[in-house]
Amino acid sequence: MFSIIIPTYNSGKNLVKTLASIYKNDFKDFEIIVVDDGSNDNTRELIRNYSVIYVFLERNRGAAFARNKGAELAKGDILLFIDADVEVKENLLRNVDEQFKASDYDVISGVFAKEPKIKNIFLLFQSTLSNYNFSKTDFSFSTHLSAIRKKAFNELKGFDERFKSAVAEDFDFSQRLIINGYKCKTDMEMDVYHHQNFTFYSLLRRTFRFGLLLTPLILEYSKNPEIRSQKKRYLVNSEYTFSYILILLLLPAIIVTFYSKLSIIFLIWLASYILVKSNYLFSVKRKHLLMLLLSLANDIVALTGCLIGTCRYYYDKRFKKNYN
């Protein structure tokens, strides 16, 4: 039996869509545990027509705590973590069940679909970029859609509850899975639709937090030989490294171009950036120019977060203790 664990915080309307999509599956051997992390909307009322185990936390404890609470109550041998703002496909549960029965995988992680159903340019960018990045890494446990054997989850003692924000806890968990030798897989065919109406600000705010909070974890875990042995260790892969180098050269390129009136300098920089991003841009079905511009903004903000995260990791003792 599957135990489907969904943490939610003021996401009642999206959660209804998530639950509806789950119940469209023809596989019925599952339970759903909704852990409401102190919401002040009408989540309980909105989902009253669905058969779920509903747990309400009196105060907001963070996504890691909420997921651990759900796992504690779970009766199934397989824990399936799903976010409250995604829509799953009708064959998801049967597909996951068949894969676990036919293999010795401990973990199977899914991805965001390339093309979201919501017509939102910022969501399109987030979905396509996330899908592309997952295709370029060996494995990363992502709680928007990941299934794990309960035995393995308990052996690792679940998510680290020191991480209050829903950004770092799944990355930390994925690194611990690798270090401890669990057999993990990212299934690019196992995808979900994201239902988050991003704005330009919320998209870049999310990107900044990823850079700020994941960089210290990357620095900490990169010391481990098991992690270093992976060919493609992180979602922040070599393509991002080249992007960040180019971003650092952007201001000098603009200055030289302006003062010397040699526009060729900036054109060379732009051509180099497009070349680095070419694989991603070719993977996008439409709106290539907008995707390029959003990539540029995204990389600038991500690099800023990474630099601040690096400084805090090395020089802020109170900040660093959360990563040891």
Secondary structure, DSSP 8 states (H G I E B T S, - for coil): -EEEEEEESS-HHHHHHHHHHHHTSS---EEEEEEE-S--SSHHHHTTTS--EEEE-SS---HHHHHHHHHHH--SSEEEEE-TTEE--TTHHHHHHHHHHHS--SEEEEEE-SS-SS--HHHHHHHHHHHHHHHTSS----TTEEEEEHHHHHHTTSS-TT--STTTHHHHHHHHHHHTT--EEEEEEEEEEE-----HHHHHHHHHHHHHHHHHHHHHHTTSHHHHT-SS--SS-HHHHHHHHHHHHHHHHHHHHHHH--HHHHHHHHHHHHHHHHHHHHH--S-HHHHHHHHHHHHHHHHHHHHHHHHHHHH-HHHHGGG-
